[in-house]
């Protein structure tokens, strides 16, 4: 499966900067960096489960956000989020 991983890790303190580097290292183990906080990965189902487990253990779910975009040709657009949800649902009604 092809996935795009994006992340936003809070980096106010040195400990949080260490967490950012750890998330980047985990992503690098599974794919290639295409922008600072964006990785393209080709993984099996088993690798995907392990990747998500590793990232979940490395992040702070109350401060950080990691999004997984599934890019397979035969699938409908799918996005998974771990941690803080900063986006809105494009399929819902928006009143301005």
ABEGO torsion letter per residue (X at the ends): XBBBBBBBBBAABAAAAAAAAAAAAAAAAABBBABAABBBBBBBAAAAAAAAAAAAAABBAAABBBBBBBABAABBBBBBBBEBBABBBAABBBBX
